[in-house]
């Protein structure tokens, strides 16, 4: 089979690989589409950070060159050699994969927080994923795609689930004024999950095109800033004191700005992954009783079905924009534009095309 394999920094090769074989509890999926995200681009351009190219991953046991891709959908074509009825019943189904694999028995899994599993690993980051013609996945990570949800919409389910989980973690109530800092990939899926919120939603970003998408996703207002905009200037541009601030950019200093904007007794949710240490003035945060929450990934069993149901009833692809490229062009027309910041909308890879 053909697959996009990460061998090292700036070294992703589309090459022939042996067909993967499912084990007990797993099935083989013929991939229809695989979405690319900022994490994939970072692993390619600046990694490895999460991909275990040299050190064996404790959860997956994998080490070495890795097939990327954690946002994939496809059709189940086979179950493992010792499969029971639970695995065999998936054959022929069109499925979306949550990609996050949890053990099901640790203290976090026992209370439903499977994204915090002590043996958690991610297909396409911790072991081989869906940037390929075929991929093996545990049935515990799969959700059947509704008949009314086409492939392009379904391919957005995994990142949309991340946005829905973030909203849950933000604790937003009806009537809350919400500010979202950063309307990039995850920020746009957070906004999609906030459609219909009974309260204001203000979006701040440096990119006019992203702000245009934010308005189409239902933002009450948008604020254009530059990378040189100071906190004092930002406060003037966002005069209201929001109950909830969601920081999704991960930009240097963004966490401090989010906390400073938040109202007394409000809540700040940190979504964006920060790559370097940052200073926070904690005294002011404590004196204003601002809650700090964080979020990571999603809960496959609940967030993926929710995402698919919403994508079926309120399609997103036409709003955020999607581009589908063949596997052979994954670097030139996929990863490189994301790294350069020139990619518009969501890039999907069709491994059946070249």
C-alpha positions in Angstrom: 0.0 0.0 0.0 1.0 3.7 -0.4 1.5 5.8 2.7 3.0 9.1 3.9 5.8 8.1 6.3 7.7 10.5 8.6 11.3 9.6 8.7 12.7 12.7 10.3 12.5 16.5 10.3 11.4 17.7 6.9 11.5 14.2 5.7 8.1 12.8 4.9 8.1 10.2 2.1 5.2 8.7 0.1 6.3 5.1 -0.2 5.2 1.5 -0.5 4.5 -0.2 2.9 3.3 -3.7 3.8 -0.4 -3.9 4.4 -1.2 -3.6 8.1 -2.8 -6.6 9.8 -5.5 -6.1 12.5 -5.1 -7.8 15.9 -7.8 -8.8 18.4 -10.1 -5.8 18.9 -9.0 -4.1 15.7 -10.2 -3.8 12.1 -8.7 -2.8 8.8 -10.0 0.4 7.2 -9.7 1.5 3.6 -9.0 5.2 4.1 -11.2 7.6 2.1 -9.9 10.9 3.4 -7.3 12.1 6.0 -7.3 15.6 7.3 -4.0 17.5 8.0 -3.6 19.8 11.0 -1.1 22.0 12.6 0.2 19.1 14.7 1.1 17.1 11.6 2.8 20.2 10.1 4.8 20.8 13.3 5.9 17.2 13.5 7.1 17.4 9.9 8.8 20.8 10.1 10.1 21.0 13.7 9.8 17.5 15.2 9.8 14.9 16.1 8.1 16.0 19.3 5.3 13.4 19.7 6.2 10.9 17.0 8.5 8.2 18.5 11.1 8.0 15.7 13.9 7.1 18.1 12.4 6.3 21.5 9.7 3.7 21.9 6.3 5.1 22.9 5.2 3.7 26.2 1.5 3.4 25.2 1.7 2.1 21.7 5.1 0.3 21.9 5.9 1.7 18.4 9.3 3.2 17.5 10.7 4.2 14.1 9.4 5.8 10.9 5.7 6.5 11.3 2.7 6.8 9.0 1.1 10.1 10.0 -2.6 10.9 10.0 -5.0 11.1 13.0 -8.0 12.7 11.3 -9.2 9.9 9.0 -12.4 8.2 7.8 -13.0 5.2 5.6 -14.7 1.9 5.2 -14.0 -1.2 7.3 -12.8 -4.0 4.9 -11.7 -6.7 7.3 -11.4 -7.8 11.0 -8.6 -9.5 12.8 -7.9 -13.3 12.5 -9.3 -14.0 15.9 -12.1 -11.5 15.7 -15.4 -12.0 17.5 -18.8 -10.8 16.5 -18.0 -7.4 18.0 -15.3 -6.8 15.4 -16.9 -8.6 12.5 -20.1 -6.5 12.7 -18.0 -3.4 11.6 -17.1 -4.9 8.2 -18.6 -2.8 5.4 -19.3 0.2 7.6 -18.3 3.7 6.8 -16.5 5.0 9.9 -14.8 8.0 11.5 -11.9 7.3 13.8 -11.3 9.3 17.0 -7.6 8.1 16.8 -7.1 8.4 20.6 -6.6 4.9 22.1 -7.3 4.4 25.8 -6.9 1.3 28.0 -10.5 1.3 29.4 -9.3 0.2 32.9 -7.2 2.9 34.5 -8.6 5.4 37.0 -9.2 8.0 34.3 -10.9 5.6 31.9 -13.1 4.4 34.8 -14.6 7.9 35.2 -15.0 8.5 31.4 -11.9 10.8 31.0 -10.4 8.5 28.4 -8.4 11.3 26.9 -6.3 11.3 30.1 -5.7 7.5 30.1 -2.4 6.6 31.6 -1.6 4.4 28.6 -3.1 6.8 26.0 -1.7 6.9 22.5 -2.8 8.4 19.2 -2.9 6.8 15.8 -0.9 8.8 13.4 1.3 10.3 16.1 2.3 7.6 18.6 2.0 4.8 16.0 0.9 4.3 12.3 -2.1 6.3 11.2 -4.4 7.1 8.3 -2.2 9.0 5.8 -2.3 5.8 3.8 -4.5 3.6 1.7 -5.1 1.2 4.6 -4.9 1.6 8.4 -5.6 -0.6 11.4 -7.7 0.9 14.3 -9.2 -0.4 17.5 -13.0 -0.7 17.2 -13.2 1.4 20.5 -12.0 4.4 18.4 -14.6 4.1 15.7 -18.0 5.6 15.1 -20.4 4.8 12.2 -20.9 7.8 9.9 -24.6 8.7 9.4 -25.9 8.0 5.9 -26.7 11.7 5.5 -23.2 12.9 6.3 -20.9 12.8 3.2 -17.2 12.0 3.3 -15.9 15.6 3.3 -18.1 16.5 6.2 -17.3 13.3 8.1 -13.5 14.0 7.7 -14.0 17.0 9.9 -15.4 15.0 12.8 -12.2 14.4 14.7 -11.1 18.1 14.9 -14.7 19.2 15.5 -14.8 16.8 18.4 -11.8 18.5 19.9 -13.6 21.8 19.6 -16.8 20.4 21.3 -14.7 19.0 24.1 -13.1 22.4 24.6 -16.5 24.1 24.9 -17.5 21.6 27.5 -14.3 22.3 29.5 -15.0 26.1 29.2 -18.1 25.8 31.3 -20.1 28.3 29.2 -23.5 29.2 30.4 -26.4 30.9 28.5 -25.9 34.6 28.3 -22.2 34.5 28.9 -20.1 36.9 26.8 -17.3 34.8 25.2 -14.1 36.0 23.6 -12.1 33.6 21.4 -8.5 34.5 20.8 -7.3 32.9 17.6 -9.6 31.7 14.8 -7.3 29.1 13.2 -7.9 25.4 12.9 -9.2 24.5 16.3 -10.5 28.0 17.0 -12.8 27.7 14.0 -14.1 24.3 15.3 -14.7 25.9 18.7 -16.7 28.6 17.0 -18.7 26.0 15.1 -19.6 24.4 18.3 -20.8 27.7 19.7 -23.2 28.3 16.9 -26.6 29.2 18.5 -25.0 30.3 21.8 -27.3 32.7 23.6 -24.7 35.4 24.4 -22.0 37.4 22.5 -19.1 35.7 20.8 -16.2 38.0 19.9 -13.3 36.7 17.9 -9.8 38.2 17.8 -7.3 37.3 15.1 -4.5 38.8 12.9 -5.8 37.2 9.7 -8.8 38.9 7.9 -9.7 35.7 6.1 -10.0 33.8 9.4 -12.2 36.6 10.8 -14.4 36.4 7.7 -14.9 32.6 8.4 -15.6 33.5 12.0 -18.4 35.8 11.0 -19.8 33.1 8.8 -19.7 30.7 11.8 -21.8 33.1 13.7 -19.4 35.3 15.6 -21.3 38.3 17.1 -18.3 40.6 16.3 -14.7 40.3 15.2 -11.6 42.2 16.1 -8.6 42.5 13.8 -5.2 42.9 15.6 -1.5 42.8 14.6 1.3 40.8 16.2 2.4 44.1 17.7 -0.9 45.0 19.4 -0.3 45.6 23.1 -2.5 44.4 25.9 -3.7 47.9 26.6 -4.7 48.3 23.0 -6.4 45.0 23.0 -8.5 46.0 26.0 -9.7 49.0 24.1 -10.6 46.9 21.1 -12.5 44.4 23.3 -14.2 46.7 25.8 -16.5 44.2 27.3 -15.3 42.1 30.2 -16.1 38.5 29.0 -17.3 35.8 31.3 -15.2 33.3 29.3 -12.0 33.7 27.3 -10.9 30.9 25.1 -7.2 31.1 24.0 -6.7 28.9 21.0 -3.7 30.4 19.3 -0.8 29.2 21.4 1.0 32.4 20.5 3.7 33.8 22.8 2.1 35.8 25.6 -1.4 34.8 24.5 -2.3 33.1 27.8 -1.4 36.2 29.8 -3.6 38.3 27.4 -6.5 35.9 27.8 -6.3 36.0 31.6 -6.1 39.8 31.6 -9.1 40.2 29.4 -11.3 37.9 31.5 -13.9 39.4 33.9 -13.7 39.1 37.7 -14.9 35.6 38.6 -14.6 34.5 35.0 -13.0 31.6 33.3 -10.1 31.3 30.9 -9.7 28.1 28.8 -6.3 27.4 27.4 -6.6 25.4 24.1 -3.5 26.3 22.1 -0.3 24.4 22.8 2.4 26.7 24.0 5.8 25.7 22.7 8.0 27.7 25.1 7.8 28.8 28.8 5.8 32.0 29.4 5.4 34.4 32.3 2.1 34.9 34.1 1.3 37.6 36.7 -0.5 35.3 39.1 -1.3 37.9 41.8 -3.8 39.7 39.6 -5.4 36.4 38.5 -5.8 35.3 42.2 -7.2 38.6 43.3 -9.8 38.6 40.6 -10.7 34.9 41.2 -10.2 34.0 37.5 -10.5 30.3 36.9 -8.0 28.6 34.6 -9.0 25.5 32.7 -7.2 23.5 30.1 -8.4 21.0 27.4 -6.8 18.3 25.4 -8.1 16.0 22.6 -11.7 14.7 23.0 -13.7 11.9 24.5 -14.2 9.5 21.6 -17.3 7.7 22.8 -19.3 11.0 23.2 -17.6 13.8 21.2 -17.2 12.0 17.9 -20.9 11.0 17.7 -21.9 14.6 18.6 -19.6 16.0 15.9 -21.0 13.7 13.2 -24.6 14.5 14.2 -23.9 18.2 14.0 -22.0 17.8 10.7 -25.0 15.9 9.2 -27.5 18.6 10.3 -25.4 21.7 9.9 -22.6 21.1 7.3 -19.3 22.9 7.9 -17.1 22.2 4.9 -18.6 24.9 2.8 -18.1 27.5 5.5 -14.5 26.8 6.6 -13.5 25.7 3.1 -11.8 22.4 2.2 -9.2 21.4 -0.4 -8.6 17.8 -1.3 -5.1 16.8 -2.6 -3.7 13.4 -3.7 -1.3 11.5 -1.5 1.7 12.2 -3.7 1.2 15.9 -3.2 0.8 15.8 0.6 4.0 17.7 1.2 3.9 20.3 -1.6 0.2 21.0 -1.4 -0.5 20.0 2.2 2.2 20.2 4.8 4.3 23.0 3.3 1.4 25.5 2.9 0.3 24.8 6.5 3.9 25.4 7.8 4.1 28.6 5.7 0.7 29.8 7.0 -0.7 30.1 3.5 -3.2 27.2 3.6 -6.7 28.4 3.4 -9.4 26.2 5.1 -8.9 22.5 5.8 -6.6 20.4 3.7 -7.8 16.8 3.1 -5.7 14.0 1.6 -7.3 11.3 -0.6 -4.9 8.3 -0.5 -6.8 6.7 -3.4 -5.5 9.5 -5.7 -1.8 9.1 -6.5 
